[in-house]
């Protein structure tokens, strides 16, 4: 049996006398009470972390001892705990790839060019995997930061904090006061073509200030910033600086502050823009202030501050919990768990992490994956509404980088990895079985299916007092709050023009009768003409009298009369149109709720309904069974109540042209559901949360239908 401490490739490095390059500094860090050593590459502005065992070798690389001699010294000192020859070769390879080593052997020019080409390819591959941030390095900004740092240094420390709070806190209060004005129809305003031109100017400027914030704080803490360039952030070109040299700082709070510096600057800029937006009149300058708030506020909260995305929030979290490379280590830990417990690759060594780190790894990897996919698909949908091709490209890129590439790597690992040579059959079986099980779960196994919507506790149709024709209110005989009976007069209305027309038709009717009587002995044709005229006028008179009779409104049910159009004293003299709601006759008990259903769910409810359950907004802990008792014919854009609009907590977006707050952007279908007797005393207008129980259906088909509905409704595709 071969000695596990020895390697067949040892002869390639045993005679070398490597040493660390002169610009490399070693810094001692403590992460979760464990000592690590960071090789600070000042020339490249990067740090490389190694455990204590590796440092026992790295710290002795002075160019005077051979690799073999150094390893034998470690074996004498550590015994069985000493690193193997393969581990030594791996560590030296990492140092060599990072250009941290020099040896007594003259390097081959071809090898140097090959290594440089490989590094560039790795950068481009990383860009392709991250459609959120495609980086193009351009310049070294360190000299510029050195020349200008003294201009910025006065705002560091307590004076800067006091100034920041003095500006930001009042701006937050102003934003709260103008919340509806700022957020109303936000995405349509942001993605409007003319606004995108302003956004194109504002975004790079705000992000330049963001990145300079990172650079100046890093420079104030003694770090070098060696890379600055352009990042295509969802197709927008914005500047960036590479501040990874902060990883070499010993104090985690300094590292976290450098990570947060950009967001601190952006929030300050957003606060200044808030003051400008309030003071300025509508126009170009106010639009610039609004876009500055959108860029510096929303992007900071949703993107930069999100620890589940590989931006500032992620690095701040990793620094504060003392887990460098949190994302990549989480993914590797999940791969380790699959290899060990699913594929049973028992030759794998224990994963190098503490118990606390492993808990972070278990939860972080899936949470980050979901957040990344939701963010990118959401951005793709919003962009596609205005620019279809660009949105589709972003979506395809996201699906490939987030799903396609990881799946490809997984199968490549299963079919080609040397680690699985002993149990490859099991790995293949489990992998293919997992795929088959996933397909079965998505497209074969039935799953619960339901549709959710909202409604309000509703009055019967005959309890609503609506104008039955155009007219002017003359008087309201019934007092508000009075108990009335069916047929009792509630509202008197008049239509002077209609009354005059009816009176004119009456006189014309009498005139035609006299003419008909006088023509009894005359020509037969004249008599028939007079008869037809008399018949026509009679029909018109009947219609007019009917309309006059409908002007007065009577109670349809017994109950309490309540006005809905205003105080009774203000009603006389008001003109009302046919169908206008004037009041109610509340029967004293509720027996139904009116529900609005989106057109996406209408066909499902009509053809696959199994039951109805609902909850009242004022009694969220109780669930009630119900049934549909009536479907209002046809679709409508008018909501039963403004409470169902999205601006009031409902599920239906409003048409921005509607001033009343009741016209939905898309058509809805109305249903009435029965309320049980125990809810008879529920106030009318109470919000109702309804769940329609549908036939069970595989989850994959449910997702496919929803996706198709989104494409049809938003893109007509």
C-alpha positions in Angstrom: 0.0 0.0 0.0 1.3 3.4 -0.9 2.2 5.8 1.9 -0.7 8.4 2.2 1.8 11.1 3.2 3.7 10.8 0.0 2.9 11.9 -3.6 3.9 10.7 -7.0 4.4 14.3 -8.0 6.7 15.2 -5.1 9.9 15.1 -7.3 8.6 18.2 -9.2 8.8 20.5 -6.2 11.0 18.7 -3.6 14.2 20.5 -4.8 12.7 24.0 -5.1 13.6 26.8 -2.7 10.6 29.1 -2.9 10.2 32.4 -1.0 7.4 34.8 -0.6 7.6 37.9 -2.7 8.9 41.0 -1.0 5.6 42.9 -1.3 3.6 40.2 0.6 2.8 40.8 4.2 1.5 38.2 6.7 -1.3 39.3 9.0 -2.7 37.2 11.9 -6.5 37.0 12.0 -8.9 35.3 14.5 -12.2 34.0 13.1 -14.6 32.4 15.6 -11.7 31.9 18.0 -9.6 30.1 15.4 -6.3 31.6 14.2 -5.8 32.1 10.5 -3.1 33.9 8.5 -3.8 36.3 5.7 -1.2 36.9 3.0 -1.7 40.6 2.1 -0.8 41.1 -1.6 -0.4 44.8 -1.6 0.5 44.9 -5.3 -2.7 43.3 -6.5 -4.9 44.6 -3.6 -6.0 41.1 -2.5 -5.7 38.9 0.5 -5.3 35.1 0.7 -6.4 33.2 3.8 -4.6 30.1 5.1 -5.0 28.0 8.3 -2.4 27.8 11.0 -1.1 24.5 9.7 -0.4 25.9 6.3 1.3 28.9 7.7 3.8 26.7 9.5 5.1 26.0 6.0 4.4 29.3 4.4 6.1 31.3 7.1 9.4 29.4 6.5 9.5 30.1 2.7 12.6 32.3 2.7 14.4 31.0 -0.4 17.1 29.1 1.6 15.5 25.8 2.3 14.1 23.2 -0.1 10.5 22.2 0.0 11.5 18.6 0.9 13.5 19.9 3.9 10.6 22.1 5.1 8.2 19.2 4.9 10.4 16.9 6.8 10.7 19.5 9.5 6.9 19.6 9.7 6.7 15.9 10.0 9.3 15.8 12.8 7.4 18.6 14.6 3.7 17.5 14.0 3.9 13.8 13.4 0.7 12.4 12.0 -0.9 15.9 12.1 1.6 17.1 9.5 0.3 18.0 6.0 0.7 15.4 3.3 2.9 15.9 0.3 -0.2 16.4 -1.9 -1.5 19.1 0.5 1.9 20.8 0.3 1.8 20.7 -3.5 -1.8 22.2 -3.4 -0.8 25.0 -1.1 2.3 25.9 -3.2 0.1 25.8 -6.4 -2.3 28.3 -4.9 0.5 30.6 -3.9 2.1 30.2 -7.3 -1.2 30.9 -9.1 -1.7 34.1 -7.1 1.9 35.3 -8.0 3.0 35.3 -4.3 6.0 33.0 -4.8 9.4 33.4 -6.4 11.9 30.5 -6.8 15.5 29.9 -7.8 14.2 28.5 -11.1 13.8 30.8 -14.0 10.2 30.9 -15.0 9.2 30.0 -18.5 7.7 32.9 -20.5 5.2 30.6 -22.1 4.0 29.4 -18.7 3.6 33.0 -17.5 1.5 33.9 -20.5 -0.6 30.7 -20.0 -1.2 31.6 -16.4 -2.2 35.2 -17.3 -4.5 33.9 -20.0 -6.1 31.5 -17.5 -6.7 34.4 -15.0 -8.4 36.5 -17.6 -10.6 33.5 -18.6 -11.6 33.0 -15.0 -12.6 36.7 -14.8 -14.8 36.4 -17.9 -16.3 33.2 -16.7 -17.2 34.8 -13.5 -18.8 37.7 -15.4 -20.9 35.2 -17.5 -22.1 33.5 -14.3 -23.3 36.8 -12.9 -25.8 38.7 -15.1 -26.4 41.1 -12.2 -22.8 42.5 -12.5 -20.6 42.1 -15.6 -17.3 43.7 -14.7 -14.8 45.4 -17.1 -11.6 46.6 -15.3 -10.1 49.8 -16.6 -7.7 51.8 -14.4 -5.7 51.9 -11.2 -7.3 54.6 -9.0 -4.8 54.4 -6.1 -2.9 57.5 -7.0 -6.0 59.6 -7.4 -7.3 58.5 -4.0 -4.0 59.3 -2.4 -4.1 62.9 -3.9 -7.7 63.6 -2.8 -8.1 61.7 0.5 -7.2 64.8 2.5 -10.3 66.6 1.1 -12.5 63.8 2.4 -10.8 63.1 5.7 -12.6 65.8 7.8 -16.0 63.9 7.4 -14.6 60.8 9.0 -15.4 60.1 12.6 -18.0 61.8 14.9 -18.4 65.0 12.8 -19.4 63.0 9.8 -21.8 60.9 11.8 -23.5 63.9 13.2 -23.8 65.5 9.8 -25.2 62.3 8.3 -27.9 61.9 11.0 -28.8 65.6 10.7 -29.6 65.2 7.0 -30.9 61.6 6.8 -33.4 61.6 9.8 -35.4 64.6 8.6 -35.4 63.2 5.1 -36.9 59.9 6.3 -39.8 61.9 8.0 -40.4 63.8 4.8 -40.4 60.6 2.7 -43.1 59.2 5.1 -45.3 62.3 4.7 -45.1 62.0 0.9 -45.1 58.2 0.7 -48.2 57.9 -1.6 -46.9 60.6 -4.0 -43.5 59.0 -4.2 -44.6 55.4 -4.6 -47.8 55.7 -6.7 -47.4 53.9 -10.0 -43.7 53.7 -9.3 -42.4 51.2 -11.8 -44.4 52.6 -14.8 -42.9 56.0 -14.0 -39.4 54.7 -13.6 -39.5 52.6 -16.8 -41.1 55.3 -19.0 -38.9 56.1 -22.0 -38.3 59.7 -21.2 -37.5 58.9 -17.6 -34.9 56.2 -18.6 -32.9 59.0 -20.2 -32.7 60.8 -16.9 -32.0 57.5 -15.1 -29.2 56.9 -17.5 -27.6 60.2 -16.4 -28.2 59.8 -12.7 -27.3 56.2 -12.2 -23.6 56.4 -13.0 -23.1 59.5 -11.0 -24.7 58.1 -7.9 -22.9 54.8 -8.2 -19.6 56.6 -8.8 -20.1 58.3 -5.4 -21.0 54.9 -3.9 -17.8 53.3 -5.2 -15.6 56.3 -4.2 -17.1 55.9 -0.7 -15.7 52.4 -0.5 -12.3 53.6 -1.9 -11.9 56.5 0.5 -12.8 54.6 3.6 -10.4 51.8 2.6 -7.7 54.3 1.9 -8.3 55.9 5.3 -7.7 52.5 6.8 -4.4 52.1 5.0 -5.5 49.9 2.2 -4.6 50.2 -1.5 -7.2 50.2 -4.2 -5.7 48.9 -7.4 -8.7 48.3 -9.7 -11.5 50.5 -11.0 -13.8 49.9 -14.0 -17.3 49.7 -15.4 -19.9 47.2 -14.2 -22.9 46.4 -16.3 -25.5 46.3 -13.6 -28.6 44.8 -15.3 -27.4 46.4 -18.6 -26.7 49.8 -16.9 -23.0 50.9 -17.1 -21.9 52.0 -13.6 -18.4 52.4 -12.1 -17.0 50.1 -9.5 -13.8 49.8 -7.4 -12.2 46.6 -6.2 -11.9 47.0 -2.5 -11.2 43.3 -1.6 -7.9 44.4 -0.1 -10.0 45.3 3.0 -10.1 41.6 3.7 -6.5 41.8 5.1 -7.6 44.2 7.9 -7.5 42.6 11.3 -10.6 44.4 12.8 -13.9 43.0 11.5 -15.6 46.3 12.2 -13.2 48.2 9.9 -13.9 45.6 7.2 -17.7 46.0 7.7 -17.4 49.8 7.6 -15.6 49.7 4.3 -18.4 47.4 3.0 -21.1 49.8 4.2 -19.4 53.0 3.1 -21.0 53.0 -0.3 -24.5 52.6 1.1 -23.9 55.3 3.7 -22.9 57.7 0.9 -26.0 56.7 -1.2 -28.4 57.2 1.7 -26.9 60.7 2.3 -27.3 61.5 -1.4 -30.9 60.2 -1.4 -31.7 62.4 1.7 -30.4 65.5 -0.1 -32.5 64.6 -3.2 -35.5 64.3 -0.9 -35.1 67.9 0.2 -34.6 69.0 -3.4 -37.7 67.1 -4.6 -39.9 68.8 -1.9 -38.7 72.3 -2.7 -38.6 72.1 -6.5 -41.5 72.7 -8.9 -42.4 69.9 -11.4 -39.8 69.8 -14.2 -36.5 68.4 -15.2 -34.7 69.2 -11.9 -37.4 67.6 -9.8 -37.3 64.5 -12.1 -33.5 64.3 -11.5 -34.1 64.5 -7.7 -36.8 61.7 -7.9 -34.5 59.4 -9.9 -31.7 60.1 -7.5 -33.9 58.9 -4.7 -35.0 55.8 -6.6 -31.4 54.9 -7.5 -29.9 55.7 -4.1 -32.8 54.5 -2.0 -34.4 51.4 -3.7 -31.2 50.0 -5.1 -29.5 50.3 -1.7 -32.2 48.5 0.1 -33.0 45.8 -2.5 -29.6 45.1 -4.0 -26.6 46.5 -2.1 -28.0 46.0 1.3 -29.3 42.4 0.6 -27.0 39.9 2.3 -28.3 37.1 0.1 -26.8 38.8 -3.0 -23.0 39.1 -3.7 -23.0 42.9 -3.0 -22.2 45.1 0.0 -24.7 43.5 2.4 -23.1 40.0 1.8 -19.6 41.2 2.6 -20.8 43.0 5.7 -22.6 39.9 6.9 -19.6 37.7 6.2 -17.3 40.1 8.2 -19.6 40.5 11.2 -20.3 36.7 11.6 -16.6 36.0 10.9 -17.1 33.6 8.0 -15.1 34.7 4.9 -16.2 33.3 1.5 -19.6 32.5 3.0 -21.4 31.9 -0.3 -18.8 29.6 -1.9 -18.2 27.7 1.3 -21.9 27.2 1.7 -22.2 25.7 -1.8 -19.2 23.5 -1.2 -20.6 22.3 2.1 -23.8 21.2 0.4 -21.8 19.4 -2.2 -19.9 17.7 0.6 -23.1 16.6 2.3 -24.4 15.1 -0.9 -21.1 13.3 -1.6 -21.0 12.0 2.0 -24.6 11.1 2.8 -26.1 10.5 -0.6 -23.3 9.2 -2.8 -21.5 7.7 0.3 -18.0 8.9 -0.7 -16.6 8.0 2.7 -13.0 8.7 1.6 -13.8 12.4 1.7 -12.2 14.2 4.6 -14.4 16.0 7.2 -15.3 19.5 6.0 -13.1 22.1 7.6 -15.6 24.3 9.4 -16.9 24.8 13.0 -20.4 23.7 14.1 -21.6 27.3 14.0 -20.3 27.8 10.5 -22.0 24.7 9.2 -25.4 25.9 10.5 -24.9 29.1 8.5 -23.9 27.1 5.4 -27.0 24.9 5.6 -29.4 27.9 5.6 -27.5 30.4 3.5 -27.0 28.5 0.3 -30.7 27.8 -0.5 -31.8 31.2 0.8 -29.3 33.0 -1.5 -30.3 30.8 -4.5 -34.0 31.7 -4.0 -33.3 35.4 -3.4 -31.0 35.6 -6.5 -33.6 33.9 -8.8 -36.5 36.0 -7.5 -34.6 39.2 -7.9 -33.4 38.5 -11.4 -36.7 37.1 -12.7 -38.5 40.1 -11.1 -36.1 42.5 -12.8 -36.5 40.6 -16.1 -40.3 40.9 -15.9 -40.3 44.6 -15.2 -37.8 45.3 -18.0 -39.7 43.1 -20.4 -42.9 45.1 -20.0 -41.1 48.0 -21.7 -38.3 46.3 -23.6 -39.4 42.7 -24.4 -36.2 41.4 -26.0 -33.9 42.8 -23.3 -36.1 41.3 -20.5 -36.2 37.9 -22.2 -32.4 37.9 -22.6 -32.0 38.7 -18.9 -34.4 35.9 -17.9 -32.6 33.4 -20.1 -29.2 34.5 -18.8 -30.5 34.1 -15.2 -32.0 30.7 -15.8 -28.8 29.5 -17.4 -26.5 30.9 -14.7 -28.8 30.0 -11.8 -30.1 26.6 -12.9 -28.6 25.4 -16.1 -24.9 25.8 -15.3 -25.1 24.3 -11.7 -27.1 21.3 -13.1 -24.5 20.8 -15.8 -21.7 20.9 -13.2 -23.5 18.5 -11.0 -23.8 15.9 -13.8 -20.2 16.5 -14.9 -19.2 15.8 -11.3 -21.3 12.6 -11.1 -20.1 11.2 -14.4 -16.4 12.3 -14.4 -15.2 13.0 -10.9 -12.3 10.8 -9.8 -13.7 10.9 -6.2 -16.6 8.8 -7.3 -14.7 6.1 -9.2 -15.6 3.5 -6.5 -19.3 4.4 -6.2 -20.1 6.1 -9.5 -23.0 3.6 -10.1 -24.7 4.7 -6.9 -24.1 8.3 -7.7 -25.6 8.0 -11.1 -28.5 6.1 -9.9 -29.3 8.5 -7.1 -28.8 11.5 -9.5 -31.1 10.1 -12.2 -33.5 9.0 -9.5 -33.6 12.5 -8.1 -34.3 13.9 -11.5 -37.1 11.4 -12.2 -38.5 12.0 -8.7 -38.5 15.8 -9.4 -40.3 15.4 -12.7 -42.8 13.1 -11.0 -43.4 15.5 -8.2 -43.9 18.4 -10.6 -45.9 16.9 -13.4 -47.5 13.6 -12.1 -48.2 13.8 -8.4 -51.4 15.9 -7.7 -50.9 18.8 -5.3 -53.4 21.0 -3.5 -54.6 23.8 -5.7 -56.5 26.9 -4.7 -57.1 30.5 -5.8 -57.1 33.4 -3.3 -59.0 36.7 -3.6 -60.9 39.3 -1.5 -64.3 40.7 -1.3 -66.6 42.7 1.1 -69.7 41.9 3.1 -72.4 43.0 0.7 -76.0 44.2 0.8 -78.8 42.5 -1.3 -79.4 44.3 -4.6 -82.9 45.5 -3.6 -81.4 47.1 -0.4 -79.4 49.6 -2.5 -81.1 52.8 -3.3 -79.9 53.9 -6.7 -81.2 56.6 -9.1 -83.4 55.0 -11.8 -83.0 57.9 -14.1 -81.3 61.2 -14.5 -82.8 63.9 -12.4 -82.5 66.5 -9.5 -83.2 65.5 -5.9 -86.2 67.6 -4.7 -86.7 66.2 -1.2 -85.9 63.2 1.1 -89.1 62.3 3.0 -87.4 59.5 5.0 -85.1 60.6 7.7 -81.6 59.0 7.9 -81.6 56.2 10.3 -85.4 55.8 10.1 -86.9 52.3 10.0 -88.8 51.9 6.7 -90.9 49.3 5.0 -91.1 48.0 1.4 -92.7 50.6 -0.9 -92.2 53.5 1.4 -91.1 56.7 -0.4 -87.5 57.5 0.4 -86.3 60.1 -2.2 -88.2 62.5 -4.5 -86.4 63.5 -7.7 -87.5 65.7 -10.6 -86.6 66.1 -14.2 -88.1 69.4 -15.5 -87.2 68.8 -19.1 -88.8 65.3 -19.0 -91.9 66.7 -17.2 -92.3 69.4 -19.9 -91.8 66.7 -22.6 -94.5 64.5 -21.0 -96.9 67.5 -20.8 -96.2 68.4 -24.4 -96.8 64.8 -25.5 -100.1 64.8 -23.5 -101.3 67.9 -25.4 -100.2 66.4 -28.7 -102.1 63.2 -27.8 -105.3 65.2 -27.2 -104.8 67.1 -30.4 -104.3 64.0 -32.5 -107.5 62.5 -30.9 -109.5 65.5 -32.0 -108.1 65.3 -35.5 -108.9 61.5 -35.6 -112.4 62.2 -34.6 -112.8 64.8 -37.3 -111.5 62.5 -40.0 -114.0 59.7 -39.4 -115.9 60.6 -42.5 -112.9 61.6 -44.6 -110.4 59.7 -46.7 -109.4 56.3 -45.4 -105.6 56.9 -46.0 -105.7 60.1 -43.9 -107.5 58.2 -41.1 -104.8 55.5 -41.1 -102.0 58.2 -41.0 -103.6 59.9 -38.0 -104.0 56.5 -36.3 -100.3 55.7 -36.7 -99.3 59.2 -35.4 -101.6 58.7 -32.4 -100.1 55.3 -31.7 -96.5 56.7 -31.9 -97.2 59.6 -29.6 -99.0 57.3 -27.2 -96.0 55.0 -26.9 -93.7 57.9 -26.3 -96.0 59.4 -23.7 -96.2 56.0 -21.9 -92.4 55.8 -21.8 -92.1 59.3 -20.5 -94.7 58.7 -17.7 -92.9 55.5 -16.8 -89.6 57.4 -16.5 -91.3 60.1 -14.4 -92.7 57.4 -12.1 -89.3 55.9 -11.7 -87.8 59.3 -10.5 -89.2 58.8 -7.0 -87.3 56.1 -5.1 -89.0 53.6 -2.7 -87.7 51.0 -0.3 -87.4 47.5 -1.7 -87.0 45.8 1.7 -87.6 46.7 5.3 -84.7 48.1 7.3 -82.9 51.2 8.3 -82.5 54.0 5.8 -78.9 55.2 5.4 -77.6 57.9 3.0 -74.4 57.1 1.1 -74.1 60.3 -1.0 -73.8 62.9 1.7 -75.8 64.6 4.5 -79.5 64.9 4.0 -79.4 68.7 4.2 -77.0 68.9 1.2 -79.0 66.5 -1.0 -81.9 68.7 -2.4 -80.9 70.3 -5.6 -78.2 67.7 -6.4 -78.2 66.2 -9.9 -77.9 62.4 -10.1 -77.4 60.1 -13.0 -79.1 56.8 -13.7 -77.5 54.2 -11.5 -75.9 56.6 -9.0 -75.9 55.2 -5.4 -77.9 57.4 -3.1 -78.3 55.3 0.0 -79.1 51.9 1.5 -81.9 50.2 3.4 -79.9 48.0 5.7 -81.8 44.9 6.6 -80.1 44.6 10.0 -78.3 41.3 9.1 -75.6 40.3 6.6 -76.2 37.2 4.6 -73.8 37.5 1.7 -70.4 38.8 0.5 -69.5 40.0 -2.9 -66.2 38.7 -4.2 -64.0 39.9 -7.1 -62.1 37.3 -9.1 -59.3 38.1 -11.6 -59.8 36.9 -15.1 -56.8 34.5 -14.6 -58.7 32.6 -12.0 -62.2 32.8 -13.5 -62.0 29.7 -15.7 -60.5 27.6 -12.9 -63.3 28.6 -10.5 -66.0 28.0 -13.1 -64.7 24.5 -14.1 -62.8 23.1 -11.1 -64.3 24.5 -7.9 -64.5 22.1 -5.0 -65.3 24.4 -2.1 -65.1 27.9 -0.7 -63.5 29.0 2.6 -63.2 32.6 3.9 -62.0 34.7 6.8 -63.1 38.1 8.0 -60.5 40.8 8.3 -61.7 41.6 11.9 -61.8 37.9 12.9 -58.6 36.4 11.3 -58.4 33.4 13.6 -61.7 31.9 12.4 -62.3 30.1 9.1 -65.8 29.6 7.6 -67.2 27.3 5.0 -69.4 28.8 2.2 -70.7 28.4 -1.3 -71.3 30.5 -4.4 -75.0 31.6 -4.5 -74.8 33.9 -7.5 -72.4 34.9 -10.3 -72.8 38.4 -11.7 -73.1 38.0 -15.5 -70.2 39.3 -17.5 -66.9 40.9 -16.6 -66.5 44.4 -15.3 -63.7 46.9 -14.5 -65.7 48.3 -11.5 -64.7 46.9 -8.1 -67.4 46.4 -5.5 -65.5 48.5 -3.0 -62.4 50.8 -3.1 -61.1 48.5 -0.3 -60.2 45.9 -2.9 -57.8 48.2 -4.7 -54.1 47.5 -4.3 -53.6 51.0 -2.9 -55.9 50.1 0.0 -54.5 46.6 0.7 -56.5 44.7 -1.9 -55.2 42.5 -4.7 -56.4 44.5 -7.8 -54.3 47.3 -9.3 -56.3 50.4 -10.2 -56.5 52.2 -13.6 -54.4 55.3 -13.0 -57.0 57.4 -14.9 -59.7 56.6 -12.3 -60.2 59.3 -9.7 -62.8 57.3 -7.6 -60.5 54.4 -6.8 -62.9 51.7 -8.0 -61.8 51.0 -11.6 -59.6 47.9 -11.9 -56.8 47.9 -14.4 -57.9 44.5 -15.7 -61.3 42.9 -15.9 -62.8 41.1 -12.9 -65.7 38.7 -12.4 -68.0 39.1 -9.4 -69.5 36.3 -7.3 -71.8 36.4 -4.2 -71.0 33.8 -1.5 -73.3 33.0 1.5 -72.5 34.0 5.0 -73.4 31.7 7.9 -76.1 32.8 10.3 -73.6 33.4 13.1 -72.1 36.3 11.0 -75.4 38.2 10.6 -74.2 41.0 12.8 -71.0 41.6 10.8 -70.8 45.3 9.5 -71.5 45.8 5.8 -68.3 46.6 3.9 -66.1 44.3 6.1 -63.2 42.9 4.1 -63.4 39.2 3.4 -60.4 37.0 2.5 -61.6 34.1 0.3 -59.9 30.8 -0.8 -61.5 28.8 -3.6 -60.6 25.1 -3.2 -59.9 23.7 -6.7 -59.3 20.2 -8.1 -55.9 18.9 -7.2 -53.3 19.3 -9.9 -49.6 18.6 -10.3 -47.5 21.6 -9.2 -45.6 21.8 -12.5 -48.8 22.4 -14.4 -49.9 25.0 -12.0 -46.6 26.9 -12.4 -46.8 26.5 -16.2 -50.3 28.0 -16.3 -49.3 30.9 -14.1 -46.3 31.6 -16.3 -48.4 31.5 -19.4 -50.9 33.9 -17.9 -48.1 36.3 -17.0 -46.8 36.2 -20.6 -50.2 36.7 -22.1 -51.3 39.5 -19.8 -48.1 41.4 -19.7 -46.5 40.8 -23.1 -49.3 39.4 -25.3 -47.0 36.5 -26.1 
